[in-house]
Amino acid sequence: MRSPRLETEARLPWAYFSKPSQKTQTRDDFPNPCGHAVRTHLLRGGQPAAAEARALPKPGCKNSSCGCAGHSRHVQAGTQPDPRVILALQFVEEAEHKCKCGGATCPRHYLAFTGFLLGGFLVLHFAFNALGLWPEHFQAAVNRSHALGALLPVLEMGSVFLPLTIHVAFGLRTLRRERLKFGVEKHHHGSDLRQWLQRVTALILLAFILFHVVTLHRWFGGRFDPSNAFSSASHAIWQFWHGQPAGSFANLLFAQFYLLGIVAAVYHLTNGVATGAEVLGLVSTQVAQDRLWRVCVMVAPALLLAGLVPWYAFAGR
């Protein structure tokens, strides 16, 4: 007399799961809650197909919710086990999420999203200031932007200062946890060196942005004069100390600090685009991630050149 196990195996449509395009193999080492084996079909490459799990009957089992299909003498072909059994199976051990976000939106998502907004502003800022090669065109562009009147502060707050505040707040939170240690836990693709440089450039950028805004922006009594745009910007960068020539050691020190800030901004942006896209789920495969990183590496020199153009343009003409 055939056992219930063999009878059920004969009735199950195994041919349905053995398509020519997907070679399958079976595995009996996934226990269900009562300790009985659950046969699962694995697709090529060892990836399990949860929808194809079938429980084998076990005579004499007293647990009515184990899903082993052995509680009836008449087992229907293709009978689905208890869904809780399938949900309880763990085929792949998930990596532990160690950012302690408590199940809410991960802070890295806020960093990635605001980083993209600030990156777009940085590119526009480089392009706008590159007009410094032609002082009259630069002055005309400044006049058009300030012609917006009361709308200009709203745009500055909504598109620059608000995203910057959020980005800095979550960035300092992450930096407080990871500090400048080499080889910390990360939730994206990339080497430990890239991640460490991302935090180092973040500190350089924070100091540079504070200095740049306080010394130039009108809200803080900065030196930039919209009616005399080119000359005021040039003196703020290359002649920070009044009464000393542009080539003096003190003024060159501040000019080189601007250069360091530009280099840090370019690296922080290009590496942040590559890692931020992975954090937001815009690229999910290893091939796509590597391709995006290569694109960022190729774009970085062009972006650095775009940042050096205004730095050179305002060089004490």
C-alpha positions as CSV (number, residue, x, y, z in Angstrom):
1,M,0.0,0.0,0.0
2,R,1.4,3.4,-1.0
3,S,2.1,5.8,1.9
4,P,0.3,9.1,2.0
5,R,3.6,10.8,1.2
6,L,4.1,8.9,-2.0
7,E,0.5,9.3,-3.0
8,T,0.6,13.1,-2.6
9,E,3.9,13.3,-4.5
10,A,2.3,11.4,-7.4
11,R,-0.6,13.8,-7.5
12,L,1.3,17.0,-7.3
13,P,1.9,18.4,-10.8
14,W,5.7,18.4,-10.7
15,A,5.8,18.8,-14.5
16,Y,4.3,22.2,-14.1
17,F,7.3,23.4,-12.1
18,S,9.9,21.7,-14.4
19,K,9.7,24.0,-17.4
20,P,12.5,23.6,-20.0
21,S,13.7,27.2,-19.5
22,Q,14.0,26.8,-15.7
23,K,15.8,23.8,-14.3
24,T,14.6,23.0,-10.8
25,Q,15.8,21.0,-7.9
26,T,14.0,20.1,-4.7
27,R,15.0,20.5,-1.1
28,D,13.5,18.9,1.9
29,D,15.5,20.7,4.6
30,F,13.1,23.5,5.3
31,P,11.2,22.5,8.5
32,N,7.7,23.8,9.2
33,P,6.5,24.6,12.8
34,C,5.9,21.0,13.7
35,G,9.2,19.8,12.4
36,H,8.1,18.1,9.2
37,A,9.8,18.7,5.9
38,V,8.4,21.1,3.4
39,R,9.5,20.4,-0.2
40,T,10.4,23.6,-2.0
41,H,11.3,24.0,-5.7
42,L,14.4,26.1,-6.3
43,L,14.9,28.0,-9.5
44,R,18.2,28.0,-11.4
45,G,20.8,29.8,-9.3
46,G,19.4,28.5,-6.0
47,Q,16.7,31.2,-5.7
48,P,13.6,29.8,-4.0
49,A,10.2,30.3,-5.4
50,A,7.9,30.7,-2.4
51,A,4.8,30.4,-4.5
52,E,5.9,26.9,-5.5
53,A,6.2,25.5,-1.9
54,R,4.3,22.4,-1.2
55,A,3.9,20.6,2.2
56,L,4.3,16.9,2.3
57,P,1.9,14.9,4.4
58,K,2.9,13.3,7.6
59,P,0.6,10.6,9.1
60,G,-0.3,10.9,12.7
61,C,0.4,14.6,13.1
62,K,-1.8,16.2,15.7
63,N,-1.0,19.8,15.0
64,S,-3.9,21.2,12.9
65,S,-2.1,24.3,11.8
66,C,1.4,23.0,10.9
67,G,0.6,22.9,7.2
68,C,2.1,19.4,6.6
69,A,-1.1,18.3,4.8
70,G,-1.2,15.0,6.9
71,H,-4.4,15.7,8.8
72,S,-6.7,14.1,6.3
73,R,-6.6,10.7,4.7
74,H,-7.7,12.2,1.4
75,V,-5.3,14.9,0.3
76,Q,-6.3,16.9,-2.7
77,A,-3.7,17.4,-5.4
78,G,-2.1,20.8,-5.3
79,T,-3.5,21.6,-1.8
80,Q,-2.0,24.8,-0.5
81,P,-0.4,24.7,3.0
82,D,-1.2,27.1,5.7
83,P,0.1,30.5,4.4
84,R,1.8,31.1,7.7
85,V,4.1,28.2,6.9
86,I,5.3,29.8,3.7
87,L,5.7,33.2,5.4
88,A,7.7,31.6,8.2
89,L,10.3,30.1,5.8
90,Q,13.6,32.0,5.7
91,F,15.5,31.1,2.6
92,V,18.0,34.0,2.8
93,E,19.2,35.6,5.9
94,E,18.5,39.4,5.7
95,A,21.2,41.8,6.6
96,E,20.6,43.6,9.8
97,H,19.7,47.2,9.4
98,K,22.0,49.0,11.8
99,C,21.1,52.7,11.4
100,K,18.6,52.5,14.3
101,C,15.8,54.3,12.3
102,G,13.2,52.3,14.2
103,G,11.3,51.2,11.1
104,A,10.6,54.8,10.0
105,T,12.0,56.5,6.9
106,C,15.8,56.0,7.1
107,P,17.7,59.3,7.6
108,R,19.9,58.4,4.6
109,H,16.8,58.8,2.4
110,Y,16.5,62.5,3.6
111,L,20.3,62.9,3.0
112,A,20.0,61.5,-0.5
113,F,16.9,63.5,-1.5
114,T,18.2,66.8,-0.2
115,G,21.6,66.0,-1.6
116,F,20.2,65.8,-5.1
117,L,18.5,69.2,-4.7
118,L,21.7,70.8,-3.4
119,G,23.7,69.1,-6.2
120,G,21.4,70.7,-8.8
121,F,21.9,74.1,-7.2
122,L,25.6,73.6,-7.2
123,V,25.7,72.9,-10.9
124,L,23.6,76.0,-11.6
125,H,25.8,78.1,-9.2
126,F,29.0,77.0,-11.1
127,A,27.4,77.8,-14.5
128,F,26.1,81.2,-13.2
129,N,29.5,82.3,-11.8
130,A,31.3,81.1,-14.9
131,L,29.9,84.2,-16.5
132,G,32.6,86.0,-14.5
133,L,34.8,85.5,-17.5
134,W,32.7,88.2,-19.1
135,P,32.0,90.8,-16.3
136,E,29.3,92.6,-18.2
137,H,27.4,89.4,-18.8
138,F,27.8,88.5,-15.1
139,Q,26.4,91.9,-14.1
140,A,23.4,91.5,-16.4
141,A,22.7,88.0,-15.0
142,V,22.8,89.4,-11.4
143,N,20.4,92.2,-12.4
144,R,17.9,89.7,-13.8
145,S,18.0,87.5,-10.8
146,H,17.5,90.5,-8.4
147,A,14.7,91.8,-10.5
148,L,12.6,89.0,-9.0
149,G,12.2,91.2,-6.0
150,A,10.4,89.5,-3.0
151,L,10.3,86.2,-4.9
152,L,14.1,85.8,-4.7
153,P,14.3,85.3,-0.9
154,V,11.4,82.7,-1.2
155,L,13.3,80.8,-3.8
156,E,16.5,80.9,-1.8
157,M,14.8,79.6,1.3
158,G,12.8,76.9,-0.4
159,S,15.4,75.6,-2.8
160,V,18.7,76.2,-1.0
161,F,18.6,77.0,2.7
162,L,15.8,74.6,3.8
163,P,17.3,71.6,2.0
164,L,20.7,72.6,3.3
165,T,19.5,72.8,6.9
166,I,17.9,69.3,6.6
167,H,21.0,67.9,4.9
168,V,23.3,69.3,7.5
169,A,21.1,68.2,10.4
170,F,20.9,64.6,9.3
171,G,24.5,64.6,8.1
172,L,25.7,65.7,11.6
173,R,23.5,63.0,13.1
174,T,25.2,60.3,10.9
175,L,28.6,61.8,11.5
176,R,28.1,61.8,15.3
177,R,27.4,58.0,15.1
178,E,30.1,57.0,12.6
179,R,32.6,59.8,13.3
180,L,35.7,59.6,11.0
181,K,36.3,55.9,11.6
182,F,37.5,53.9,8.6
183,G,35.4,50.9,7.6
184,V,32.0,51.7,9.3
185,E,28.8,49.9,8.5
186,K,27.2,51.2,5.3
187,H,23.9,50.7,3.5
188,H,25.1,51.1,0.0
189,H,27.7,50.1,-2.5
190,G,31.1,51.6,-2.4
191,S,34.5,51.2,-0.8
192,D,35.5,52.2,2.7
193,L,37.7,54.9,1.3
194,R,34.9,56.5,-0.6
195,Q,32.7,56.5,2.5
196,W,35.5,57.9,4.6
197,L,36.2,60.7,2.1
198,Q,32.5,61.5,1.9
199,R,32.5,62.3,5.6
200,V,35.8,64.2,5.4
201,T,34.5,66.4,2.5
202,A,31.3,66.9,4.4
203,L,33.2,68.6,7.3
204,I,35.2,70.7,4.8
205,L,32.1,71.8,3.0
206,L,30.3,72.7,6.2
207,A,33.1,75.1,7.2
208,F,33.4,76.4,3.7
209,I,29.7,77.0,3.2
210,L,29.4,78.9,6.6
211,F,32.4,81.1,5.6
212,H,31.1,81.6,2.0
213,V,27.6,82.6,3.1
214,V,28.6,84.8,6.0
215,T,31.2,86.8,4.0
216,L,29.1,87.2,0.9
217,H,25.4,86.9,1.4
218,R,23.5,90.1,2.0
219,W,21.4,88.6,4.9
220,F,24.6,88.5,7.0
221,G,26.1,91.7,5.9
222,G,28.3,90.1,3.3
223,R,30.5,91.9,0.9
224,F,28.6,91.0,-2.3
225,D,27.1,94.1,-3.9
226,P,24.5,93.3,-6.6
227,S,25.0,96.7,-8.2
228,N,28.8,96.1,-8.5
229,A,28.7,92.3,-8.8
230,F,32.0,91.4,-10.4
231,S,34.3,93.7,-8.4
232,S,32.7,92.9,-5.0
233,A,32.8,89.1,-5.6
234,S,36.5,89.4,-6.7
235,H,37.5,91.3,-3.7
236,A,35.7,88.9,-1.3
237,I,37.6,85.9,-2.8
238,W,41.0,87.3,-3.7
239,Q,41.3,90.3,-1.4
240,F,39.6,89.2,1.8
241,W,42.0,91.3,3.9
242,H,41.7,95.0,2.9
243,G,44.8,96.9,2.4
244,Q,46.8,93.9,1.3
245,P,47.4,93.0,-2.3
246,A,45.7,89.9,-3.9
247,G,49.0,88.0,-3.9
248,S,49.8,88.4,-0.2
249,F,50.0,85.3,1.9
250,A,46.9,86.1,4.0
251,N,44.7,86.7,0.9
252,L,46.2,83.7,-0.9
253,L,45.3,81.6,2.1
254,F,41.6,82.5,1.7
255,A,41.7,82.0,-2.0
256,Q,43.2,78.5,-1.6
257,F,40.4,77.8,1.0
258,Y,37.9,78.5,-1.8
259,L,39.8,76.1,-4.0
260,L,39.7,73.4,-1.4
261,G,35.9,74.0,-1.0
262,I,35.3,73.6,-4.7
263,V,37.3,70.3,-4.8
264,A,35.4,69.0,-1.7
265,A,32.1,70.0,-3.2
266,V,32.8,68.2,-6.5
267,Y,33.8,64.9,-4.8
268,H,30.9,65.1,-2.3
269,L,28.4,65.6,-5.1
270,T,29.7,62.9,-7.5
271,N,30.1,60.3,-4.8
272,G,26.8,61.3,-3.2
273,V,24.9,60.9,-6.5
274,A,26.2,57.3,-6.9
275,T,25.5,56.3,-3.3
276,G,22.3,58.3,-3.0
277,A,20.8,56.7,-6.1
278,E,21.3,53.3,-4.4
279,V,19.8,54.5,-1.1
280,L,16.7,55.7,-2.9
281,G,16.4,52.5,-4.9
282,L,17.0,54.2,-8.3
283,V,19.7,51.5,-9.1
284,S,19.3,48.1,-7.7
285,T,21.6,45.7,-9.6
286,Q,25.4,45.5,-9.3
287,V,25.8,46.2,-12.9
288,A,23.7,49.4,-12.7
289,Q,25.5,50.6,-9.6
290,D,29.0,50.1,-11.2
291,R,27.8,51.8,-14.4
292,L,26.5,54.8,-12.4
293,W,29.8,55.1,-10.5
294,R,31.8,55.1,-13.7
295,V,29.6,57.8,-15.1
296,C,30.1,59.9,-12.0
297,V,33.9,59.4,-12.2
298,M,33.8,60.6,-15.8
299,V,31.6,63.6,-15.0
300,A,33.7,64.7,-12.0
301,P,36.6,66.3,-14.0
302,A,34.1,68.4,-16.1
303,L,32.3,69.5,-12.9
304,L,35.6,70.4,-11.3
305,L,36.6,72.5,-14.3
306,A,33.2,74.2,-14.2
307,G,34.0,75.1,-10.6
308,L,37.5,76.3,-11.3
309,V,36.4,78.7,-14.1
310,P,34.7,81.2,-11.8
311,W,37.5,80.8,-9.2
312,Y,39.9,81.9,-11.9
313,A,37.6,84.5,-13.4
314,F,37.4,86.5,-10.1
315,A,41.2,86.3,-9.7
316,G,41.8,89.9,-8.9
317,R,41.2,91.4,-12.3
